[in-house]
Amino acid sequence: EQPVRHGHLDEARQLDPRHGGWSRRPKFPRPVVPALLLRYHRRTGDAEALRQVVHTLRRMATGGLFDQLGGGFHRYSTDDRWLVPHFEKMLYDQSQLVRVYVEAWQASGHDDLAFVARRTLNYVARELVDPKGGFHSATDADSLTPDGHMAEGWCFTWTPAELAKVLGPEQAAVVGDWYGVTPAGNFEGRSVLTTWKSVPTVAARHGLDAAGLRAAVIAADRKLLAARGKRPPPLLDDKVITGWNGLMIDA
């Protein structure tokens, strides 16, 4: 059989070589594509198929498509870098992406992929489980701002001042650097959190080693998620849809 890089699978020829994914803006996760490539890799041993999957999944998980504080994936990216998402979260996306991340971890041995799957499942367990059993369908993209109007993504985005209020100025400087939170922002004057920066580079800027930076971020995440929990949340679609629940149970 021909290797993927020579066009045996049409999907592989659509890969964005820089940012990953198999489409341009708006960029959807399309979990069926990496799932197909993982099966192709298993049957043929084609290393390029696995490389494409791992590259794409890592780019998705470090960009704004992934909720860096709370876990789980937003609906799609409005740009080609996975930076600014449409902030809706769908149950069927979580279920299909969990499966792909687990299968990619099984195929590659990269523990960071399993970590993303666990965080996504933790999000579902925390926010989408119906008290009577089953899983709710989705959360909305919009949430209520302090001045009383609905705005997309407000609940999930941050400013340097908001970080400093929760963490104090010194810790906020470190964590804001790591997550890419700037005064200008990257979405309507606010910042969607990403983890694109190099751990050693950010750590060195603040007189830390890699372990010190990770410890600082873990401690800050708890505080920031608790503070975010006090914001008005996006609206919940509490329907329990049989097919989507089947996907989640399978994951």
Buried (B, 14 or more C-beta within 10 A) or exposed (E): EEBBBEEBBEBBEEBBEEBBBBBEEBBBBBBEBBBBBBEBBBEBEBEBBBBBBBBBBBBBBBBBBBBBBBBBBBBBBBBBBBBBBBBBBBBBBBBBBBBBBBBBBEBBEBEBBBBBBEBBBEBBEEBBEEEEEBBBBBBBBBBBEEEEEBBBBBBBBBBBEBBBEBBEEEBBBBBBBBBBBEEEBBBEEBBBBBBBBEBEEBBEBBEBEEEEBBEBBEEBBEBBBEBBEEBEBBBEBBEBBEEBBEBBEEB
